[in-house]
């Protein structure tokens, strides 16, 4: 009888090295080294290298521990933990660290001095997502967003409803997520804005924006933390892709304001067959452009992540026409940063302007890398 899939041992060695064939071989037989054998075999496709990508704060804060967010996410992911669970465990470090006042506990509060948090998660293989917005009293909104994904038929819960949902699931609800640091900075902002309370809304908005810039210039807050956020995306060796974005939002925002971070397609978008993208920066500009979705769609068309993100930055610049949002060169006077990876393992970080950085972690360890700038100069030029 002619055997199915005839192959010699020498054929196996040669073909296996070239194509990744794995064959269950019997013990040596009397036929010798080149004996034809019949055995089941499978074709193992090339596997992607495991990778975690995040905003720069993902490789900066450790909350008193030994690992940063990208390190923890990578180590858990490569030890078999579900990719999204690993990413959330990573960003939990930043959410819980009071030194990062752009995320979670100790995040800069809204205009009333209340910390309101936003987050969303997306699971590529399961094609599921969940989010929360204007959530008060829970230090780790990304964990609540995951439960929205797992426990409900909804994608987004907000405000008191999100808090009640978290309470019923056993999350600790605190009266105040401010730290001495975030409260002191809010009081300084309040002191500067009190004399402005009777200006008309447009003048007040302009004045508050200038005060934020002045406080950043004086070192009260970092410029990146005016809008600060952490976005984190990962792909394991199976090519499974997930992502999470979490933030305390715009510093001293109008109570109830929600930016791009918890909105699918804006603050985060994941497509298992293509890749993932997320953002930090001015949420209103991102919401108008649904930038993360467009980045992933650009990658679907064959663009490298860097080119996909630069295209979006140019799109945002084109959509920015209000004079109050333009610098002397007619370009946006605000920053936007994007982070992306594709299913080939390519990644990049791109900003509206140069000078930023982003974080990755691979088998070689964590790194903080320079971002590509779409336009020359600075937002203030």
For each residue, the residues with C-beta under 8 A, 3 or more apart:
1:
2: 6
3: 6 36 37 38
4: 38
5: 38 39 41
6: 2 3 36 38
7: 11 12 15 23 36 37 39 41
8: 11 12 34 35 36 37
9: 12 13 25 33 34 35 37
10: 13 14 33 34
11: 7 8 14 15
12: 7 8 9 15 16 21 23 25
13: 9 10 16 17
14: 10 11 17 18
15: 7 11 12 18 19 21
16: 12 13 19 20 21 22 23
17: 13 14
18: 14 15
19: 15 16 43
20: 16 43 44 45 46
21: 12 15 16 41 42 43 44
22: 16 41 42 44
23: 7 12 16 39 40 41
24: 39 40 41
25: 9 12 37 39
26: 29 37 39
27:
28:
29: 26 32 35 37
30:
31: 34 35 36
32: 29 35
33: 9 10
34: 8 9 10 31
35: 8 9 29 31 32
36: 3 6 7 8 31
37: 3 7 8 9 25 26 29
38: 3 4 5 6
39: 5 7 23 24 25 26
40: 23 24
41: 5 7 21 22 23 24
42: 21 22
43: 19 20 21
44: 20 21 22 47
45: 20
46: 20
47: 44 237 238 239
48: 51 235 237 238 239 343 344 345
49: 237 345 362 363
50: 74 77 78 234 235 236 237 362 363
51: 48 74 234 235 341 345 347 360 361 362
52: 58 70 73 74 77 87 90 232 233 234 360 361 362
53: 70 232 233 234 339 340 341 347 349 358 359 360
54: 57 58 59 69 70 73 90 91 230 231 232 233 339 358 359 360
55: 58 229 230 231 232 280 337 339 349 358 359
56: 59 60 224 356 357 358 359 368
57: 54 60 61 69 94 100 102 103 228 230 359
58: 52 54 55 68 69 70 90 91 94 230 232 359
59: 54 56 68 69 70 71 359 360 361 366 367 368
60: 56 57 68 100 359 368
61: 57 68 69 93 94 97 99 100
62: 65 66 67 68 93 97
63: 93 94 96 97
64: 97
65: 62 93
66: 62
67: 62 71 72 75 93
68: 58 59 60 61 62 71 72 90 93 359 366
69: 54 57 58 59 61 72 73 90 91 93 94 230 232 359
70: 52 53 54 58 59 73 74 90 232 359 360 361 366
71: 59 67 68 74 75 90 361 365 366
72: 67 68 69 75 76 86 89 90 93
73: 52 54 69 70 76 77 86 87 89 90 91 232 234 361
74: 50 51 52 70 71 77 78 86 234 361 362 366
75: 67 71 72 78 79
76: 72 73 79 81 85 86 89 90
77: 50 52 73 74 81 83 86 87 234 236
78: 50 74 75 236 237 363
79: 75 76
80:
81: 76 77 85 86 89
82: 85 86 242
83: 77 86 87 123 124 234 235 236 240 241 242
84: 87 88 121 122 123 146 242 243 244
85: 76 81 82 88 89 146
86: 72 73 74 76 77 81 82 83 89 90 234
87: 52 73 77 83 84 90 91 121 232 233 234 242 243 244
88: 84 85 91 92 121 142 143 146 244
89: 72 73 76 81 85 86 92 93
90: 52 54 58 68 69 70 71 72 73 76 86 87 93 94 232
91: 54 58 69 73 87 88 94 95 103 142 230 232 244 246
92: 88 89 95 96 140 142 143
93: 61 62 63 65 67 68 69 72 89 90 96 97
94: 57 58 61 63 69 90 91 97 100 103 104 230 246
95: 91 92 103 104 105 139 140 141 142 230 246
96: 63 92 93 104 105 139 140
97: 61 62 63 64 93 94 100 104 105 106
98: 101 105 106 179 181 182
99: 61 106 181
100: 57 60 61 94 97 103 104 106 107 225 228 230
101: 98 106 107 108 179 181 182 185 221 225 228 248
102: 57 107 108 224 225 227 228 229 230 247 248
103: 57 91 94 95 100 107 228 229 230 246 247 248
104: 94 95 96 97 100 107 117 139 140 141 177 246 248
105: 95 96 97 98 115 139 177 179
106: 97 98 99 100 101 115 177 178 179 181 182
107: 100 101 102 103 104 115 117 177 182 228 247 248 249
108: 101 102 115 182 185 186 221 225 228 248 251 252
109: 112 113 114 115 116 178 182 183 186 248 251 252
110: 113 114 115 116 249 252 253 254 255 256 257
111: 252 253 254 255
112: 109 255
113: 109 110 178 183 186 190
114: 109 110 136 176 255
115: 105 106 107 108 109 110 136 176 177 178 182 248
116: 109 110 134 135 136 248 249 253 255 256
117: 104 107 132 134 135 136 138 141 177 246 247 248 249
118: 131 132 133 134 135 141 246 247 248 249 258 259 261 262 267
119: 131 132 135 141 142 144 145 244 245 246 247 261 262
120: 129 130 131 132 145 155 156 244 245 261 262 263 264 267 268
121: 84 87 88 129 130 131 142 145 146 149 242 243 244 268
122: 84 128 129 242 243 244 264 268 269 270 276
123: 83 84 126 127 128 129 149 242 270
124: 83 127 240 241 242 243 270 271 272 276
125: 240 241 242 272
126: 123
127: 123 124 272
128: 122 123 149 150
129: 120 121 122 123 149 155 264 270
130: 120 121 145 146 147 148 149 150 152 154 155 156
131: 118 119 120 121 145 148 155 156 157 262 263 264
132: 117 118 119 120 135 141 144 145 148 156 157 158 162 166 262
133: 118 156 157 158 159 162 258 262
134: 116 117 118 158 159 162 256 258
135: 116 117 118 119 132 138 141 144 158 159 162 163 166
136: 114 115 116 117 159 163 177
137: 163 166 173 174 175 177
138: 117 135 141 143 144 163 166 171 172 173 174
139: 95 96 104 105 172 174 177
140: 92 95 96 104 143 144 171
141: 95 104 117 118 119 132 135 138 144 145 246
142: 88 91 92 95 119 121 145 146 244 246
143: 88 92 138 140 146 147 171
144: 119 132 135 138 140 141 147 148 162 165 166 169 171
145: 119 120 121 130 131 132 141 142 148 149 244 246 262
146: 84 85 88 121 130 142 143 149 150
147: 130 143 144 150 151 152 165 166 169
148: 130 131 132 144 145 151 152 154 155 156 157 162 165
149: 121 123 128 129 130 145 146 152 155
150: 128 130 146 147
151: 147 148 169
152: 130 147 148 149 157 165
153:
154: 130 148 157
155: 120 129 130 131 148 149 264
156: 120 130 131 132 133 148 262 263
157: 131 132 133 148 152 154 161 162 165
158: 132 133 134 135 161 162 258
159: 133 134 135 136 162 163 256
160: 163 164
161: 157 158 164 165
162: 132 133 134 135 144 148 157 158 159 165 166
163: 135 136 137 138 159 160 166 167 173
164: 160 161 167 168
165: 144 147 148 152 157 161 162 168 169
166: 132 135 137 138 144 147 162 163 169 171 173
167: 163 164 170 171 173
168: 164 165
169: 144 147 151 165 166
170: 167
171: 138 140 143 144 166 167
172: 138 139
173: 137 138 163 166 167
174: 137 138 139 177
175: 137
176: 114 115
177: 104 105 106 107 115 117 136 137 139 174
178: 106 109 113 115 182 183 186
179: 98 101 105 106 182 183
180: 183 184
181: 98 99 101 106 184 185
182: 98 101 106 107 108 109 115 178 179 185 186
183: 109 113 178 179 180 186 187
184: 180 181 187 188
185: 101 108 181 182 188 189 215 220 221 251
186: 108 109 113 178 182 183 189 190 252
187: 183 184 190 191
188: 184 185 191 192 215 220
189: 185 186 192 193 211 212 215 251 252
190: 113 186 187 193 194
191: 187 188 194
192: 188 189 211 214 215
193: 189 190 196 197 207 208 211 252
194: 190 191 197
195:
196: 193 199 203 204 207 208
197: 193 194 204
198:
199: 196 203 204 207
200: 203 204
201: 204 205
202: 205 206
203: 196 199 200 206 207
204: 196 197 199 200 201 207 208
205: 201 202 208 209 324
206: 202 203 209 210 324
207: 193 196 199 203 204 210 211
208: 193 196 204 205 211 212 252
209: 205 206 212 213 324
210: 206 207 213 214
211: 189 192 193 207 208 214 215
212: 189 208 209 215 216 221 226 251 252
213: 209 210 216 217 380
214: 192 210 211 217 218
215: 185 188 189 192 211 212 218 220 221
216: 212 213 219 220 221 222 223 226
217: 213 214
218: 214 215
219: 216
220: 185 188 215 216
221: 101 108 185 212 215 216 225 226 251
222: 216 225 226 228
223: 216 226 335
224: 56 102 227 228 280 335 337 356
225: 100 101 102 108 221 222 228 251
226: 212 216 221 222 223 250 251
227: 102 224 249 250 251 259 280 281 282 283 334 335
228: 57 100 101 102 103 107 108 222 224 225 247 248 251 280
229: 55 102 103 245 246 247 249 261 267 279 280 281
230: 54 55 57 58 69 91 94 95 100 102 103 245 246 247 280
231: 54 55 243 244 245 267 268 278 279 280 339
232: 52 53 54 55 58 69 70 73 87 90 91 243 244 245 278
233: 52 53 54 87 241 242 243 244 270 276 277 278 339 340 341
234: 50 51 52 53 73 74 77 83 86 87 241 242 243
235: 48 50 51 83 239 240 241 276 341 343 345
236: 50 77 78 83 239 240
237: 47 48 49 50 78
238: 47 48
239: 47 48 235 236 343
240: 83 124 125 235 236 272
241: 83 124 125 233 234 235 270 271 272 275 276 341 343
242: 82 83 84 87 121 122 123 124 125 233 234 270 276
243: 84 87 121 122 124 231 232 233 234 268 269 270 276 277 278
244: 84 87 88 91 119 120 121 122 142 145 231 232 233 268
245: 119 120 229 230 231 232 261 262 267 268 278 279
246: 91 94 95 103 104 117 118 119 141 142 145 229 230 261
247: 102 103 107 117 118 119 228 229 230 259 261 267 280
248: 101 102 103 104 107 108 109 115 116 117 118 228 251
249: 107 110 116 117 118 227 229 253 257 258 259 261 283
250: 226 227 253 257 259 283
251: 108 109 185 189 212 221 225 226 227 228 248
252: 108 109 110 111 186 189 193 208 212
253: 110 111 116 249 250 257 259
254: 110 111 257
255: 110 111 112 114 116
256: 110 116 134 159
257: 110 249 250 253 254
258: 118 133 134 158 249 262 263 283
259: 118 227 247 249 250 253 263 267 282 283 284 286 287
260: 263 266 267 279 283 284 286 287 291
261: 118 119 120 229 245 246 247 249 266 267 268 283
262: 118 119 120 131 132 133 145 156 245 258 267
263: 120 131 156 258 259 260 266 267 287
264: 120 122 129 131 155 268 269 293
265: 269 290 292 293
266: 260 261 263 269 279 283 286 287 290 291 292 293
267: 118 120 229 231 245 247 259 260 261 262 263 278 279 283 286 292
268: 120 121 122 231 243 244 245 261 264 276 277 278 279 292
269: 122 243 264 265 266 276 277 278 292 293 295 296
270: 122 123 124 129 233 241 242 243 275 276 296
271: 124 241 274 275 276 296 300
272: 124 125 127 240 241 343
273: 300 343
274: 271 296 299 300 342 343
275: 241 270 271 296 299 305 340 341 342 343
276: 122 124 233 235 241 242 243 268 269 270 271 296 340 341
277: 233 243 268 269 291 292 295 296 299 305 308 309 338 339 340
278: 231 232 233 243 245 267 268 269 292 338 339 340
279: 229 231 245 260 266 267 268 286 291 292 336 337 338 339
280: 55 224 227 228 229 230 231 247 336 337
281: 227 229 285 286 334 335 336 337 352
282: 227 259 285 286 332 334 335 336
283: 227 249 250 258 259 260 261 266 267 286 287
284: 259 260 287 288
285: 281 282 288 289 316 319 320 325 332 334 336
286: 259 260 266 267 279 281 282 283 289 290 291 292 316 336
287: 259 260 263 266 283 284 290
288: 284 285 316 319
289: 285 286 294 312 315 316 319
290: 265 266 286 287 293 294
291: 260 266 277 279 286 294 295 312 315 316 336 338
292: 265 266 267 268 269 277 278 279 286 295 296 338
293: 264 265 266 269 290 296 297
294: 289 290 291 297 298 308 311 312 315
295: 269 277 291 292 298 299 305 308 309 311 312 338 340
296: 269 270 271 274 275 276 277 292 293 299 300 308 340
297: 293 294 300 301
298: 294 295 301 303 307 308 311 312
299: 274 275 277 295 296 302 303 304 305 308 340 342
300: 271 273 274 296 297
301: 297 298
302: 299
303: 298 299 307 308 311
304: 299 307 308 342 346 348
305: 275 277 295 299 308 309 340 341 342 346 347 348
306: 309 310 348 350 372
307: 298 303 304 310 311
308: 277 294 295 296 298 299 303 304 305 311 312 340
309: 277 295 305 306 312 313 338 340 348 349 350 372 374
310: 306 307 313 314 350 372 374
311: 294 295 298 303 307 308 314 315
312: 289 291 294 295 298 308 309 315 316 338
313: 309 310 316 317 336 338 350 351 352 374 375
314: 310 311 317 318 374
315: 289 291 294 311 312 318 319
316: 285 286 288 289 291 312 313 319 320 332 336 352
317: 313 314 320 331 332 352 374 375
318: 314 315
319: 285 288 289 315 316
320: 285 316 317 325 326 331 332
321: 326
322: 325 326
323: 326
324: 205 206 209
325: 285 320 322 332 333 334
326: 320 321 322 323 330 331 332 333
327: 330 331 332 333 379 380 381
328: 381
329: 377 381
330: 326 327
331: 317 320 326 327 352 375 379
332: 282 285 316 317 320 325 326 327 336 352 379
333: 325 326 327 379 380
334: 227 281 282 285 325 352 379
335: 223 224 227 281 282 351 352 353 356 379
336: 279 280 281 282 285 286 291 313 316 332 351 352
337: 55 224 279 280 281 349 350 351 352 356 358 371
338: 277 278 279 291 292 295 309 312 313 349 350 351
339: 53 54 55 231 233 277 278 279 347 348 349 358
340: 53 233 275 276 277 278 295 296 299 305 308 309 347 348 350
341: 51 53 233 235 241 275 276 305 345 346 347
342: 274 275 299 304 305 345 346 347
343: 48 235 239 241 272 273 274 275
344: 48
345: 48 49 51 235 341 342
346: 304 305 341 342
347: 51 53 305 339 340 341 342 360
348: 304 305 306 309 339 340 371 372
349: 53 55 309 337 338 339 356 357 358 369 370 371 372
350: 306 309 310 313 337 338 340 371 372 373 374
351: 313 335 336 337 338 354 355 356 371 372 373 374
352: 281 313 316 317 331 332 334 335 336 337 373 374 375 379
353: 335 356 373 374 375 376 377 378 379
354: 351 371 372 373 376
355: 351 371 373 378
356: 56 224 335 337 349 351 353 370 371 373
357: 56 349 368 369 370 371
358: 53 54 55 56 337 339 349 368 369 371
359: 53 54 55 56 57 58 59 60 68 69 70 366 367 368 369
360: 51 52 53 54 59 70 347 366 367 369
361: 51 52 59 70 71 73 74 365 366 367
362: 49 50 51 52 74 365 367
363: 49 50 78
364: 367
365: 71 361 362
366: 59 68 70 71 74 359 360 361
367: 59 359 360 361 362 364
368: 56 59 60 357 358 359
369: 349 357 358 359 360
370: 349 356 357
371: 337 348 349 350 351 354 355 356 357 358
372: 306 309 310 348 349 350 351 354
373: 350 351 352 353 354 355 356 376
374: 309 310 313 314 317 350 351 352 353
375: 313 317 331 352 353
376: 353 354 373
377: 329 353 381
378: 353 355 381
379: 327 331 332 333 334 335 352 353
380: 213 327 333
381: 327 328 329 377 378
